[in-house]
Amino acid sequence: MRNWLWAVLLMTALLVSACGGGEQPAPTPVPAAPTEAAPAVEAPAAAPVAAAPAAAAGPNLLPEVNPLEVSGDIIVAGSSTVYPLTERMAERFRDEGYAGNITIDSIGTGAGFERFCKAGESDISNASRPIKDSEVESCRAIGREPIEFRVGTDALAVVVNPSNDWIGPEGLTLEELAKLFSAEVTNWSDVNPAWPNEPVKRFSPGTDSGTFDYFIEAVMDPAFDKKGEEALLSAANLQLSEDDNVLVQGVSGDPYAIGYFGFAYFEENAGRLRDLAINGVDPTVDAVNAGEYPLARPLFIYSDAGVMAAKPQVAAFINFYLTYVNEEVIDVGYFPASDEALTTAQQNWLDAMGQTAAAGVVATGVELPEVNPLAVTGDIIVAGSSTVYPLTERMAERFRDEGYAGNITIDSIGTGAGFERFCKAGESDISNASRPIRDSERENCRAIGREAIEFRVGTDALAVVVNPGNDWIGEEGLTVEEVAKLFSAEVTNWSDVNPAWPNEPVKRFSPGTDSGTFDYFIEAVMDPAFPNRGEEELLSAANLQLSEDDNVLVQGVSGDPYAIGYFGFAYFEENAGRLRDLSINGVAPTVDSVNSGEYPLARPLFIYSDAGVMAAKPQVAAFINFYLTYVNEEVIDVGYFPASDEALATAKQNWLDAMGQ
């Protein structure tokens, strides 16, 4: 947890239904709830492994695990799709001290359930589909009650050879995809006469794979009236393999090939393959989370309470997995499970172990009433932080796209100036801020009858950037102390910090003094190096350009080989080709390093409003509601990082309190 998070939390229990529905047996573990990222096609009916009220989105509910104290071997088998995620979690478990052995076999979901439920030889079963009724019965026959733990979301990638130039950017429809994998089609031209009169070479996961099952269910059966498997298996030029690498090699080696597998495998081999849009939608975080991409599905691991009790190392590893999976899942190539699904998985662990949530931890399932942008009228005025600007602009754009016909004005004037406009002039409805409001600014608000309400919307990592021509700073980057020196009056040339660096003047580019980015840089970088005079040191430095416009800073650094600057990471992302970002204290700004608190220059992002404003202008309340509801579907794509579950739940509760709900 980052030390600037607070915890004034509310718990709202949600009843989460089992993936396949059906009669609920007595045991307490519950299957993960389906989410907006789950496939549009109903999943195969899963025997409900158990039912219980499950806490919704929230912080980690589980007791802390110290891998150094865990011993004994663990056996995992199943889905090739879930394999790389479980392997990543096992690698981290080992890296943090676990000295036992974790065996992970990639044999397909069906074969994994055979080994877990019939042979009883594995401790954990990886699965890219919910467990089937027949598999649950097999488990029960050997005294096991399978417990479901949702760990992520996969998008299937449909891939062709990079030389395929007849399928355009719009990709394929689901119907075209089904035909291409069916026995009724021999040549590409059988689907579209403009395509080559050459045989379609088909590459598919094997029949034991959850990926195969899902493809049949989501693609083939709708097109061939429940005879999809027969249509695929009787197709000519078909190669089946449980090894996704075989499929990659096949498609990359034949210009007339087409294949499908988990998106993580495409990510690993993106240079050798071309992925296709399906129904005009590419597999992206936004498209998967919004439910727009047609081929997305939940990912699971399964175990049993008896196994977890007899082999405490298994329980410890599952605990560790559920605690840290969201720090690894994106980097592996998948998408996070919803907060509700992950919290349900954690609750399942607690139920299996006969425990309650970790002391002091409260699940945070705060839900806001639904907003229909089509029903919202009236204008909205926003001003403040240039750092928060692109996120608020994205949310405003989505609000308009979903039907809001009013006008949202968003001025990028800096955090301080934004609070001036909101708290002194009373001219804005919402204030963007890249730092918490100060006591003096709150007093200004109160003087005009406003009580500033804080809504946490994300996390920013500051990027420290240099010109791409800078070849004297290595991959280790700079220490915080070196950054402070380079922005101080006591340093003129680069060589003043390190004699091996050029004897050339340092050209400094900084956000203006009204910017929350400037305030944060002074607090986090300058003041520790120059106690109580960090701002003075920076402002009196030579060759310093200040600007509230981050584009001016980008232009300055990209135009001078001896320049250095800093601003929000989103602006670096937009201009990555023109700049080079630096590691700080040896840590690069990534999702993992920011969320783990390792990257030294990360900070919270906020919007502020007032209950009176929200009551007088219902459109403002509606927009803030919409913002808090969907911000986590947009924040990563904008270039920032999500706020913690606790912080976002607190923001939602603040909205409810302001509206008297």
N, C-alpha and C positions, 0 to 999 in steps of 0.2 A: 504494500500500500504506500502511495506517495504521502509525504508528511503534510501536504497542504490539503488533503481531503478531510472533510468533516463528516460527522455521523449523527444527523438528527433524522432518524429513519422511521418509516412506517411499514408495518407488515400487513399485506393483504393476501389471504389464502385464495388460491385458484383451484378449482376442481379440474384436473387435467385428465382427459379421456385417453384410453389406450389406443394405440395406432390402429388396431383392427376392429375395435369395438367388441361387442359380445358380452356374455355373462362373466361377471367378475368373481374370481375365486377369493378365498379368504386371506392368503398371504399378503403381507404388506408392501413388498416392492412394487413400484408402478412403472409402466413403460413410459418413455419420453413422449411428451405431447407433440403432435404435428405442428409445424410452423409455417409461416408464410413462404419459406424457402422450399418447403416440401413439394414433391411432384404434384401437378394438377390432377394426374390420373390416380385414382384411389389405389393404395398399396394392397398387396395380397393380404387377405385376412390373417391377422396374427392372433394367436391365442392370447387372451389377456393374461399377462403373467401375474398381475395383481392390481389392486386399485387402492388408492389412498389420496386424501387431499394433499396436493403438492404445492409447496410455496412457489410463488412466481419469482420474477427476476430479482436477483440479489447478490450480495457478496458471497465469498466462499463460506459455506456452512460447515466445512469439515475440520476436524482437529488437525493440527499441524503434524506432518510426517518428517522425520529426519532420516534420509536415506542411509546415512552412516550407521544407523542402529538397526537396519533391516538386513536379515540374512535368509538364506534358503532360495531354492530355485523356483522359477515361474515358467509355465508352459502355455504358449498362446498359439492358436491356429485359426485360419479362416480366410476371410476376404482379402484378395490382392489389392483391392481399393483402399481398405483401411490399413493395410500393412505399413505403408510409409509413415502414417501418422503414429501408429503404435510403436514403430521402430524409433521415431524421433523422441517419443516420450520415454522409451526404454533407455535411449542414449543419454537423455538428460538425467534420468534416475541414476544411471551409472556415474555420470559426470559429477553428481552431487553426493556420491559416496557409497551407493549400493554396490556391494562386492559379490553378490550372487550371480546366477546365470539366468538370463531371460531368453528362452528359445521362442522364436516367432516364425511359424511356417505359413507361407502364402499358398494356400491350396484351394481357395474359393469359399464362398459363404456356405454353400450346401455341404461341402466336405468338412468344413469347420464345425458345423452343427452335428455332423455324423460323429466326429471325433469327441465332441464335448458331450453330446446327449446319448449316444449309443455306446461308444467305447469307454467314455468317462476318462479319457487319457489327457485332456487339456484342462487348464484352470480357467482360461479366458477364451472366448470365441469372438473373433472379429467378424462383423457382418455389415454388408451394404444394403440390407433390407431387414424388415422386422422378422422375427422368428415365426415360423408357420405352426399351425395347430398340431400337425403330425410330429413336428420336431419337439414341441413342448411335451407331447405325450411320451416321446422317446426319452426325454430327460426325466420325466416323472417315473418312468418304468425302472430307472436305475437310482431313484431317490434324489434326484436333483430338481430344484425349482429355479428355472432360469430367470435371472434379474437383468433388466435392460438398462443400459447406460448410454444415453445419446451423447456423442462426442463431437459431431460436426455435420457439415452439409457438403455433399459433392455435386458438382455439375459434370455430367457426361460430356466429353468432347467427341464430336464427329469430325474425323480428319481425312484429308486426302493428300496426295503427293503435291509438293510445292509447284510442280510443273502443270498442275491442273489449272488451265486458264479458261475453261468453259463454264465453270460455276462462278457467278459474279459475287459481289460483296453481300448481296441479299441472302446468299446461302441456299439452303434447301427448305422446302416445307416438310412437315412430318410425313405427309403422304408420299412425297418423292423419296424420302429417306427409306420408308417401308418398302417401296417398290424396288429400290436399288439393292435391298437385301433379300429379295424374294425370288422364288423359283420362276415366277412369271416374266422376269426380266433377264435377258442374257447380255445384251450390249447396252452401253450408255445411251445410245440413240433410241432405244426402246422406251425410255422415259421422256426424252426430249429430242426431237429430230435434229436439232441444231448441235447436239452433242456428238462425240466421236462414235463411229460405228465399230467400236472395239469392245471386247468382253469386259464386264465389270469384275474386278478382282476383290473379293470380300474378305475382310479380316475381323473376327469376332472373338470375344472372350469365350471360354468353354462353358458347357452347360452346367457345371458345378458352381459357376461364378454368380454372385449376386448382381453383377453388372449385366450379365446375360439375362437373368430373370427380369431385371428392371427394363431392359431394352425391349424384351418381348411384350411386357405389360404396357409400357408407355408408347411404343412405336408400332410394333408388329400386330398385336391383337386388335387394336382399333381399326386397322386397315384391312385385316383378314378375318374379321368376325370370330375371334377367339381361336383361330387356327394359325396364329402368327409364328409359333415355334416350328410347326410343320413347314410353313412357307419359307422360313429362313434355313432350316436344316436341309431342305431338299434343293436349295439353290446351288447352281454350278459355281466352280472357282471359289469355294468357301474354305477358309482355314480357321479352325478353332484352336485356341490355346489359353491355358490358365495363366501363362506368363505374358504380361502386357508388353514386355520388351520384344517378344517374338512378333507381336502385332505391329509395334513401332517399326521394326526392321522390315516387315513385309510391305507396309504402306510406303515407307520412305524409299523402297527399292523398286517400285513399280508405278509408272505414271498413270495407270488406269485403275489404281487401287483406291479403296475406301475402307475405313475402319472406325471403331469407336472404343472408348475406354474412359476411365476416370480422368478428370481434368488435370490432376496432379501429374499424370504421366505425360500428357501433352506439354505441360509447363517445363518438364525436365528435357523434352525433346523438341522444343518449339522451333529450333533452327532446321530440323529435318522434316517437319510436317506443316501443314496448313490446316487450321481449325475453321469450321464453317459455322456461320450463323444458322439458327433453326427458326423457321417462321419469322425471319428478319431480325432476330434478336441474338446478339453475341453473349457468350457466357462470361459475365462480369459480376463483381460484388453487388452492384446496384441491381442488375437484372435478376440475379438469383434471389436476393433479399426481397425484391418487389414482387417475386413470383412471376415475372415476365418470361424468363428463360424456361422453355418447356421441359428440359431434361435435367432437373435437379432432384436430389434425393437425400434422405437422412443417412447418417453413418452411426454405427453402434459398436459397443463391446458388450458382451454378456458374461455373467459369472453366476455363482450360486452361493447362498449364505453358508452352507456347510463347508464348501471349499474354502471360503474366506475365513471361516473360524478355524479350520484344521491347518490352513497355511496362511498365517498372518501376513506373510510377505505379499501374498496376492491382494489382500485387503489394502495393504499399505501402497502397493503400486497403483491400484485403481483409484484410491484417494489422491495420490500424487497426480495421476493422469487427469482427473476431473478438476483438480485445483489449478493446473497450469496449461491445460490444453489450448485455451484461447490465446496464450502467448506464443504458441507454436503453429496453430492450424493454418493461418494464412500463408506463412512462409513455406509450409509443406505443399501448398497449392490448393487447399480446400477453403471452405468458408465456415465461420463459427456457427454452432447451433444457436437457436434463440436463447435469450436469458432464461425464459421459462423452462425450456427443455433441459438446459444445463443444471438449473436449480433442482428440477425434478430428479435428474440423475444423481445429484449429490444427496437429495433426500432419500433416494433408493438405497444408497450406500449406508446412510445412517440407520435406516430401518433394518437393513440386513445385519448390521452390527449391533442392533439394539441400543443405539445411542441417540442423543439429541444434538442439536446444532452446537457448534463451538461456543464457548462462553462469550457473551457480549455481542454475538453476531445475530443480526435480525435480517430476515429475508425482506427484500424491498420490492414488493409487487404493486406499485402505485399506478393505477390506470386512470387516464383522463377520458372524459366523455368524447364521443366521436364528433369530429368537425367535418361538415360538408362545404368545401370552398365555394361551390356553386351558390350556396345560400348566404354568402358573406358579402356585404357591401360596405362602402365607405373607405376613405383614404387612411394610410398609415405612414407615419414619419419616423425614420430611424436615423441616428447619427452616432459617430464615435469611432472606435478602434479600426485602423486600417487592417489589422490582423484578422479581426472577426468579420470584416466586410465580406470577403468571398464566401464565407459559410452562410451568412445571413442572406446574401444575394442568391445563393443556390436554393435556400429554403423559400425565398420569395418567388423565385422562378418556378419551383415546383408547385407552390400555392396557386400561382397564376395558371400553370399548365393544367391543374386539376379543377379549374373553373372560376377562381376568384377574379372578378372583373374590375375591382377598384385599382387604386394606384398606390404602390409602395415606393416611397422616396428613401434612398439609403445614401447618406453622405459619409465619406471616409475622411474624417478630420482629426483622428487621434482620440485616445481614451479620455484624456483630460479635457479637451475641447468638447467631447461628447457629453461629459458630465456637466460642463458649463451650460450647454444648450438645454440639457434635461433638467438640471437642478436649480439653475439661476434664471435662465430665460423662460423655462417651461415651454419650449417650442417643439420638443420632440416627444414622441410617445414611447420609444424604446431607445435605450442607450447601449451600443456595443462596447465591450470593455475587455481588455487583455490583462487586467489586474482587478483585484477586489476594490470596491468603492472605499474611499477614505472617510474618516470621521468628519473632516471639514466639509466634504462633498455631501455627506448625509445631512449635515446641519443646513447646508444651502437648500437641499430639497425640502427639508421640514419648514424652512422659512417661507416657502411658497405653497405649503400645504401638501407636499408630496412625501411619501414614505417609500424609499427605493427598495424594490423587491428583487432579489438576486436569483437568476436562473443559470445554472452551470450547463454549458452546451458542448464542451469539448476540451481537448488538451492540445496545446501547441508545443512544438519543439523549435527553439530558435536555431537557425542555421548560421554558422560563422562561415563566410565564403571568401574565396580569393579568385584571382584571375586564373584561367586554365593554364596560362604560361608559367605560373608559379611552380617550379620544380624543386625548390629547396625545402619545402615542408613535406615530410614523408607521410606514409599511410597512417602513422600513429597520430598525426595531427598536432594539436597544441594542447598544453595544459591550460587550465583556467587562469593560472597566474601569468602565463605567457600571453594569453589573449588580453588580460588587463594591462600588461606592460605595453603591448602594441597599440592600445588605445589611450595611452597616458602621455602627459606632457614631458615625462622624464625620458622618453624614447623619441629619437628623431629618425634614425635609420634602422632598417631591418637588422643590420649587424650589431646594433646596440643590445639586442636580445640574445642573439646567437652569432658569434664571430664568423661562423661558416656561412651565414646568410649574406645577401648582397649589401654592399655599402651604399644603399640607395634609400631615399626618403620613403617612409611609410605613408601611403595615401589612405586616409580613413574615411569611411562612409557609414553614417549612423542615422537611424530614425530621429526625428525632432523631439524636443523636450516635452511636447504635448502628447507624445505617443506612450502607450502602455508598454510597448516593446523597449523603449528607452528606459523607462522606470525599472523594468524587470532586469535589464542588462546592468544598470547601476547597482541594483540590489544583489544580483547573483554573481556578478563578475568584478565590478570596480570596487565596491565598498569593502569586500573581504581583503582585497590587496592594498587598498588605500583607506584605512578606517576613517569614516566620517568625512572623507573628502573625495570619494570616487567620482562624483559628478563634476567637481571642480577640476580634477585631473583630466577627465575626458574633454570637457569643454575648453580647456586651455591648451589642448594638444594642437600642434601644427598640422597643416594639410588635412583639416577636418571639414567634411561637408555634411550638414544636417538636412534632412528632408522628411516631411510627413508622407511623401509619395515614395513608396518602396520601389517603384519603377525607376525613379531617378537614381536610387542606390544601385539597382541592378545595372543600369547603364554605366554608372561610374566605375564599378568594380570590373565589369566586362571590358571596359575600354582602357584599363591601365594595368600593366603586368605587376606593378608594385602596390596594388590596392588590396585592402581588406575591408569587409563590411559584415553586417549582421542584420537579420530580419526574420520574420516568421517562415517556418519551413515550407509553407504552401507557396510562397513567392520563389523560393529556390526551385521547388518542383516544377513550376511554370517555366523556369528559365535555366533548367539543368544543363542544357547544351551550351550555355554561355558562361557558366560559372563552375567552380569546384567547391563542394562543401567539405568541411574539415571535421574529423573526429575530435572530440574534446575529452581530455584525460584518457585517450585511447579508445573511446566509445563513439561509434557512429550513431546518428539519430535514426532509429528504426522503430517499428511498432513494438518489438520485443524490448528494446533498451529503454524506451520511454515508459512502457507499462510496468517494467520491473524496477523503475526508479534508478537505473544505472546511468542513463544519459543525464549529464549535469544541468542542461539548459532546457528544461521542460516546464510548462506553466499552464494553469487553467484558463479557459476562455468563458466569458459570460455575456448574457444580455440582461438588462435591468428594465423594469417598468414600475408602475404604481397602481394600486388597487382602484383608486379613483379614476385614473385614466382608463383602465380596463373596463370599468363599469360604464363610464360615459361613452366610450368608443368600443362597442362589443367586437368590432373587427380586429382590434388590437389583441384582445383576449383570445379570439379565435386563431389569430396568426401565431401567437406564442404557444398555444395548445398544439397546433399543427407542427410547429418547429420542434417542440420537445418530443412529440410522438414519433417523428420520422428522421430526426437529426442523425441517428446512428446508421441510417441507410445511406447517408450522403457524406458524412464527415471524413471518411477515409479517402474517398474519391477527390474531395476538395484539397486534401493534402495535410489534414490534421489527424488526430487520434481521438477515439471516443472518450468521453468522461467515464469515470467509474460508475458501476451500477448504483452505488449508494448516492453519488452526487446527482445523477440524473433523476433518481427517485425523489431526492430532496427537492429538486427543481420542480418536479411534477406536484409534489405536495404543497410547495409554495404557491403554485398556480391555484390548486384547489382551495387553499386557505384564503387567497386573495379574492376568490369568487364566492366564498362562503359555502363551499360544497364539501 
